[in-house]
């Protein structure tokens, strides 16, 4: 083997070792999490640790919060797109302000949970009016209570999606509109759906719609996402 080929082989081995090391780092169990959690599991993807807590009211009426993790240890949850974007931003610019507020992230997660709950109920929007006019009320027992909950969830989801809106955030213009780059217009609903439900980061979303990840484009799209999430607050 020539010297140049040997150096190339060493370089490739080093790059592969670095890649594998990064995968292990991302998928390793943090030290303060329960030992029952597998140490290294690349298939579970990015995770975030959290401390399970339980809030109760004692006989004296005082609110008490206690840790309920196994032997007081932290647990793990799957990291979503917000976690990934915040981590990426912190690595690149440790002193920069967070990309999203806690309220915006919480609202996005609430929307995702509500959407999935409505989807799991197996009832389309067109069926809500039939349910609403049916005989199963809250006083008829378990079935009526379930239907009432489905109706409330569906109405709230409809209201949230109206608040998100379908305004176009960014679209091809001029020569770009007639090019073969495959760029597509992105709406506010696309942003919330892709990030909150499909787990795409802004960079991944731009790639899906055929856009470059130029800072100016990313900033415009992130601002639009923040605006949509803010509109959802309090819904």
N, C-alpha and C positions, 0 to 999 in steps of 0.2 A: 504494500500500500504506500502510495506516495505521501510525502509530508503534508501536502495541501488537502488530500483526501482524509488523512488522519485528523487534521485540525478541524475539518468540516464535521467529521463523525463525532469528535469530542464536543464540538459546539452544539450539535443536535442532541446529544445525550444530556448535556447540561440544560438545554432548553426544555427537554421533556421532563427531566427531574424537577425543574422549577415549576412546570405546569402541574405535575402530579402533587407537588408540595402545596401549591395554592388550592387545589381541590381538597386536599386533606385538611388544610386550615379552615376552609369554608364549611366543611362538613363535620368538623370535630365537635364533640360535646364539651361545652364549657366546664371548667373544674367544679364550679359551685352548683351544678345541676345533678339530679339524681343519678346514682351509679347504675340504676337499672336501664338507663338510656344508653343505647349503643354508642361506643366511643367515636367511631368514624363510620358515617353512612352517606356517601356521596349522593345516593338516589333520593334522599329526603330533601335535597336542595337547601337554599339559605334558610336559616332559622334565627329566631330571637328568643332570648331567655326572659322569663317573667316569674314573678313570685305569686303563686296562687294564694288568695286571701278570702276570708269569709267574714261577712259583717252580720252581727246578731245584736239583738236588744235583750239585755238581761232583765231579771225580775224587777229591778229598780228603775227600769226605763232608760238606762244608759246604753249608748251605742258602742259596741266593742268590735274591733277588727283584729283577727288573728291569722297567722300564717298557717296554711293547710297543706303546703307541699309535703311530700314524703320526707319525714324526719327533718322538716323545716327547710328543705332544699328547694332550689329554683326548678322550674320546669321549662320546656321548650314549646314554642309554637312556630308554625311555618311563617317565614318572612314573606310579606306581600310586596307589591311594587313600591309602595311608599317607603317601606323599610330599606329596600334595595337602593332606591334613589337617594335617600338620606345618607346611607352609608357611602355611596359613591361620591357624593358631594363632600362629605366630611374627610374622605381620604385625599381628595384633590385640593380642597380649601378648608383646612381645619378651623379657621377663624371666621368662615362665612356664616351668615345667618341661615337658619333652617329653610329648606325649600318650601315647606308647607307648615301651617300652624297646627297645633294639636287638635283644634276644633275642626279644621278642614279634613284632617286625616280621619278623625272619629266619624265625621259625617259621611265620608266616602265608604268607610267600613260598614256603617249602618245601612247605607244604600245597598251595598253588595249583599248583606245578610237578608235584607227585606226582599230583594229581587230573588234570591235563591229560595227563600221561604215561599214566596208566591209561586215560583216555578215548581217547587216540590208539591204544592197543593194540587197541581194538575188541572187548574181551572183557568180558562182563557178570559180575557177581559170581557168578551161578548157574553160570557155566562154570568157575569156579576149581576146584571139587571134581573135575570131570571131567579137567581138566589135571593136577591133583595126583596122580590115580590112574593117569594115562597112562604110556606107556612111555618118553616123552622125558625122560631124566634129564640131569644136567649132564655126564655122560660120553659122551653120544651125538653131540656135535658142536654146530654153531652153533644149530640149531633147538632142541635141548634147553636150551642156555644161555639163549636168548631166552625160552622158556616159563618156566624157573626164575625169571628176572628179573621176568616179568609176575606170577607167583604171589607173589613177595616184595613187589612194589609193591602189589598188591591187598590183601594181608594187612596191610601197614603202613597203607594208606589206611583199611581197615576199623577198625583199632585207633585211628587218629586220630579218625575220626568218632564212635566210641564215647566217646572222651575228651571230645570237644566236647559231646556230649549233645543232647537235645532239650527241655531245660527251658525253660519260658516265662519270658522276661525281663520282658515288659511286655504287658498285655492290657487291653482296655476294661473298665471297671467301672461298675456302677450304670446311670445314665442313658446314659452313653456307649456301653454295650454294646448298647443298643436304638436308638441314634440312626442317622441316615442319613449320617454323616460318612465311612463306609467304613473306619473304623479296624479293623485286624487285629492279632491277637496276634503278637508277635515272639519267636522262639525263639533259643537260642544258636546253633543250626545255621544259622538264617537270617542271623545276624550275620556269621559266618565266611564263609559262602558268598557273600553279597552283597558284602562288603568285599574279600575275598581273590580271588574268582574273577570277579565282575562289575565290580569297580572302583568301587563306590559309596562315597561318603563317608557318614559317619553322618547328616548332614543329608539327603542324597539318599535314604538308606534309610528314614528317618523319613517323608519325603514319599511314598515308594512305598507304605508301609504305612498311610498316612492320618493320621500323627501330626504334631503341631506340633513346631517345633524349639526349644521352650522349654528354657532351660539345665538345668532339673531333669531333663527327659526325656532330653536328650542326655547328661548326666552318668551317668544310670542305665544307658543303653544302652552307652556307652563302657566303663564299669566291667565290664559283663557281657562285652563283647568282650575286654577285657584278661584277664579271668578264663579265658575259653575258650582264648585263645592261650597263657596260662601253663600250662594243663592239657596242652597239646600239646607243650610243651618236653620234650625227652628221649624222645619217642615213637620 
